[in-house]
Amino acid sequence: MDQTFMKKKPVFGLLLSMSLPMVISMTVNSLYNIVDSYFVAQISEDAMTALSLVYPMQNLINAVAVGFGIGVNAVIAYYLGAQNQEKANAAASQGMLWNIIHGILLTIGCIAVMPAFLRMFTESEAVVSLGLRYSRIVFAFSIVITMGITYEKIFQSVGRMAASMASMMAGCITNIILDPIMIFGLGPCPAMGIEGAALATGIGQVVTLILYIAIHLVHPLPVQISRKSLLWQKSLIGKLYAVGIPATLNMALASVLISSLNAILAAYSQIYVVVLGVYYKLQTFLYLPANGVVQGMRPLIGYNYGAGEHKRVRQIYSITLAMVLAIMAAGTLLCLILPGQLIGLFSDNPETIQAGVAALRIICAGFIISSLSVTSSGALEGLGMGLPSLMISLCRYVVIIIPAAFLLSRTAGPSGVWHAFWITEAAAAVISTLIYRRATKGIPGRSQDGKQPTAGK
């Protein structure tokens, strides 16, 4: 299949066609998370607590699978652009193999540590029991998760965004339909409680994987997963992990930040902890379109980098940045005009809404400037430069914001924590621009005789 459309079509239209399916599928996935939590909450408050306590481990599995998948995505796109089909096939095959191994290790490890992990956060044996009943089923599907996400990133690396969207949505919709049936026992299905919620989640993930495999068989991809490509290739595996490990850490840093800010805010009032939680729920929706554009950009920038299209790489970055800036400007206006209505979606407590409105108006000051960090970090991942991308994320999620929030809270109270957000984004924007320029300074363009650079340089 001819992949040259990635370096021939006009960038703006190409970015839209690659990004829109990702925005839609990510929106459906966020909706699923809300619906899933709603049904579990109907079982009991203990069940909802158990689900919340299990979530960090579920997030760890997803972080490893998605992070390594981003490495697979970047390496495949690069080698396709460099016209090295053998290496692209090897990247897809090795990526699938190693993410299956990750799934096996995560299944064993997460099930083994869950009893001790749950008891770190609760003394209620009822909550621990519910958490174990839920997690044992959910974690049994870890291999399905890692395989499905690897397929997702392989499909995205070759521009098959619509197929990826269809597969992800099919799993989410299946989960949403099965939740009430399996939890409460509708029709011939017995009431299974929290085990039903876990099983519905697992079945949804199986549906996604089956659809990926079916599409792959009916409409073969430009890269092939084959046994002959599974031979040990140290340099290739190193490239996959060079992007995959930093990308995994990128996803885990948000959890570190939230836990740290919760500890600072809890000293003032539980209301501020609630406000922070509400903000992060809102942030998911506000950043969804921007993240969708970045997902669409990754394979494009990686392919053109491999093809030696130096000028087009710069163009893809610039247009992506402009699109993300427009999205974040719209998000800023929304938060300034309708802060009360947004906070009110998650709380009817007047005091919480008042505190949330004040927080949102301060935090949103950093939305527009954050476009530089978001775009630069995503572009570096697409170029296979995982470490510089991680450095940007460390600045945004740990190095600057946590000390700033602590110090500012000493003088300005909870408001100091909110101000730390935009201050961090301003500083991170400068740092990310410097990191991106330095990391991409040596990107090879076409030589004078028109030859492409050697793949892997």
N, C-alpha and C positions, 0 to 999 in steps of 0.2 A: 504494500500500500504506500502510495506517495505521501510523504510527510512534509514536502517542501512548502505546503501552504503556510506553515509556521514562519517562513521567512519571505513569503511573497505577498500575502494579503496585507491590506492597510492595517496598521497596528490598532487603531481605535476600534474598528469594527470587529477585529479578531479578538481583542481583549473582552469586548462585550459578549461575544458568542461563547468565549471560554468561561467567563465569570458568572453570567446569569444563572446557568444551571446549578453552580455551586452555591449561590446566594439562596436559591429556592430550596435546595436540599438541606442546607444548614438551618434555614428557617423552620422547615418541617421537623428536623431533629430537635430543635429547641422546643417546639410545640409538644413533641413527644415527651420530653423530659418533664414538662409542666403537667401534662395529662397523667403520666405514669405516677408522679408524686401525688396527684389528686386522688387517684384510685387507692393507692397504698394508705393514704391518710384516712380513708373511709374504714379501713380495718380497725385501727386503733392508733392512739398517739404513740404508744410504744413501738408500733410497726414503723411509723414515720421516723421516729428517733433511730431505730435500727437501720433503716435505709440510709439516713444521713451519715451514720457512723461507718457504714460499709462503703459509702461513696468514695472516700479518698483512695481506697484500694482499687476500686473500679477505675478511677481516674488514672491510677498508676499504670494499669494494663493498657488503657487507651493511649496514655502518653508514650509508652514504649513502642506500641504498634504504630502510632501516627508519626512519632519522631523518626523512627527507622524508615518508615514509609516515605517520608520527605526525602531522606537520603536516596532511596531507590528511585524516586521520581526525578531527582536532580541528575543522577548519574545516567539514567536511561535517556533523558532528554538531551544531555550533553553528547553522548555517543551517537544518537540518531542524527544530531546536527553535524557531527564530524563524519557522518557516513560510515561509521564502524558498526555494522550490523551484528557482528559476532560478539563484540563487547556489550552492546545493548541487550542482546539475548541473555548473555551471561549475567548482567546486572539484574534482569527480571527474575531469572532462575535462582540466583544466589539470594536475592532479596526475599523471595518466597520461602526458600529453605530456612534461612536464618530467622525470619519472623515466626515460622512454625516452631523452631527451637525455642524462641522467646516465649511463645504461647505455652509450651510444655513446662518450662521452668516457672513461669508465672502461675500456672495452675497449681503446681505442687507447692510453691513457696507461699502463695496467698492463702490457700486452704490451711496450711500448716501454722501460719502466724495469727490467723483470725481470732482464736479464743483469747490469746494474750492481748492482741491489739484492741479488741472490743472492751476488755476489762480495764484498759488504760483510761477509758472515757466514761464508763458507767459502772455503778455497783449493782444495778438492777439485773438479776439473773433472767428476768422475763425478756428484757431488751437483748441481752447476750444470746439467749436461745433463739429469738426471732432473727437476729443478725446472722447467726450461724446457719440457720435453716435457709435463709435467703442466699447467703454468700456461697455456700457449697454448690448450689445449683448454678448460680451466675458464673462462678469461676470455672466450672466444668466446661463452659463454652469459650474459654480464653483462646484456644487454638482457632476456633471459628472466627473470633474477633480479629486475631492477627492476620489470618489468611484473607479475610474480607477487606481489611484496611490495606493490605499489600496490593490486592487487586484494584482497589480504589485508586491508589497512587500510580499503579501501572497504567490504568485506563487514562488517568489525567495526564500522564507524561506524554501520551501520544495524541492528546487533544480529543479524546472520546468523553467529553464532559456530560453530554446528554445521557449516555449509557450509565455513567457513574451516578448521575442524579436519579435515574429511574431505579437503579438497584438499591440505593440508600433509602429512597422514599418508600419502596416496596416493603423493606424491613421495618421501617418506622410505623407505617400504616398497619401492617400486620400486628405489630406489638400493641398499638392503640386499640385495635379491634379485640384482640385476645385478652387484654387486661381484665375488663369487667367479666368476661365469660369464664375465665379460669380462676379469678379471685373469688367471685361470688357464686359461681356455679350456675350458669345459665344454660338452658336446654339440657342435652344429655351429659354435659360436662359437670363433674362434681365440684363443690366449693373447695378450693385448695388454699385459700388465704394467701399468706406472703410467699409460699412456694409457687402459687399460681402466677404471681407477679414476676418471680424470677424465671419461671419456665416460659412465660410469654415473651420476656426480653430475649431469652436464648433462641426461641423459635424465630423471632424477628431477625436475629442475626444470621440464622441458618438460611432464611429466605433470601437475604441480601447476598450471601455467598453463592447460593445455588444460581441466582440470576446472573451474577458475574460470570460464573463458569459456563452457563448456557449461552450467554452473549458471546463469550470468547470462542466457543465451539462453532456457533452459527456464523459469526462474523469475525474471523481471525484478526488478531491484533498485528500491528507492524513488528512487534517483538514476540518471541516465542519462549515459553517456559519448557525446557527440555532436560532430559537426564544428562546428555553429553555436556551441557553447560554448567553442571554442578561440580565439576572438578575444582579442587582447591586453587584459588587465585588470590594470593595474598594481597597484591596491590589493589585489586578490585574490591575485595572485602574491606580493605582499609579505607577506600574512598566512601563506601556505603556508611561505615561507622563514623567517618570524619564529619559527615553531615548529620547522621542519625543521632549520635550521642548529644551534641549541642542542641539539636531540635527537641529531643526528649526533655533535656534540662530546661529549655525555654518554656515548655508547657507546664513543668512542675514548679517553676518560680512563682507563678501566681498564687499557688497554695501557701507558699512561704510568706508572701506579702500579706495575704488576708489574715493568716494566723497572727502575724506580728502586729498588724494594725488593730485587730480585735483585742489584743492584750493591752495596747495603749489606750484604746477607747473605753474598755471595760472599767478602767479606773475612775471614769467620770459618770457614766450611766449606761445601763443596758440599752437605752433608746438609741445611742450612737452606734452600738454594735448592730442593731436592727437596721439603722439607716445605711451602714456600710454594706450589709447584706442585700438590701433593696437596690442600692446603687449598682452592685455587681450583676444583679439580675437585669437591670436596665441596660447596663453596659454591653451585655451579651447581644441585645437587639440593636443597640446603637452602632456597634462595631461589626455586626454581621455583614452588611454590604461591603464594607472595606475589606474584611477578611476574604470575602468571596472574590473580590477583584485581585487580591494578592495571590489567592490560589490559582486563579486563571493566568496570572503573570508568570508563576514559577516555571512551568514547562516551556513557555515561550522564550523567556530570557535564557533558560538553560540550553534550549535547542539552538538559538541564534549565537550563543557563546561558543558552542561546539562547532557551529558552521563558520565561525570566524567573522560573523557580521557585527563588527565592532560598533559601527554607527547605529545599527538597528537595536543593539542592546541598550545604548544610551536613550534611544527614542522610546523603547518599551518602558524603561524606568521613568522617564519624564511624563509620559502619558498616564501611566499608573499613578504616579504621584499626584497629577492634576485631578484624576478621578477620585482618589482617596480624599484629597483636600475638599472637593465639592461635597462629598458624602459627610465628612466630619463638620463642615460648615453648616449643613442642614441639621445635623445632630445638635450642634451648639444652639442654633435658633430654637429648636424644639425644646431644649432644656431651659432656655431663657423665657420662652413664651408660656410654656405649659408645665412648669415644674411641679405644681400642686397636683395636677391631674395625673402626672406620671408616678409620683410617689403614692398617690391615692389608689393606684392599681393594686398595691401590695399591702396597704394598711389604711384602716379607718380611724386610727388614733390621732386626734388633732395635734397632740404634742409631737408625735413622730413625724407627721406630715410637715409641721412647721420646721422642725430640725432638718428634715430631708430637703425641703425647698432651699434652705440656706446652704446646705452642703452641695446640692446639685448646681446651684448658680456659681459657686466658687470653683468646683471641680471642672465644669465644662469649659472654663477659660483655657484649659490645656488641650482640648480636643483637636483643634485645627493644627496646632504646632506638632501634635503627636503623629501627624501624617508622615512626617519625615522619618521618624523611627520605625513606624509600622512598615512603610514601603521599603526602606533600606534593609531592614532585617529580613523581610520576605525575599527581596531581590538577591541578597547574599546567599540565602538558602538555595534559591534556584540556580545560582552560579556554582553551587557545591562548596561554598565557603562558610562552613558551619561555625567555626570558632569566632570569626568577627561578628556573626549574627548573634551568637551567645553573649558576647561582650556588650552589645547594645541592650539586650534583654536584662542582663545583670544590672546595668545602670538604671533601667526603668523600674525593675521590680525589687531590687535589694540595695545596691551600693549607695544610691542617692536618696530614694524615697523613705526608707525605714529610718535612717539617722535624722533626715529632715523632719519627718513626722514626729519623732520623739522630741527633738529639740524645740520645734515650734509649738508643740502641745504644752511644753513647760511654761511658755509665755502667753500663748493665745488660747489655751484650752483645746477643745475638740475642733474649733475652727482652724487651728494650726495644722491639724492632720489634713483637713480639706485643702488648705493652701499648699501643702507639700505636693499634692498631685500636679498642679499646673507648674510649680517651680521645677519639679522633676522633669516634666515633659519638655520644658524650655531648655534645661541643661542637656537632656538626652538628645534633643534635636540637633544641638551643636555637635555633641560627641558622635552621634550616628552619622552625620554628614562627613565629619573628618574620617571616621572609620571606613565608611563606604568608599570615599575617594581614594584613600590609601590602599584598601583591599583591591579595588578595581583598576588601579593605576597601570598595572601591567597586563591588562586584558589584551590578548593579541587580536589584531584585526587582520584583514587579508593582506598578504604581502604584495609587493609590486607586480609579481608575475601571476597573481590571482590564485595562488595555491592556498589551501586551508592550513591552519596550524595542525600540528600533530596531536591526535586525541590523547588526553591525559596529561598534557603539559600544564 
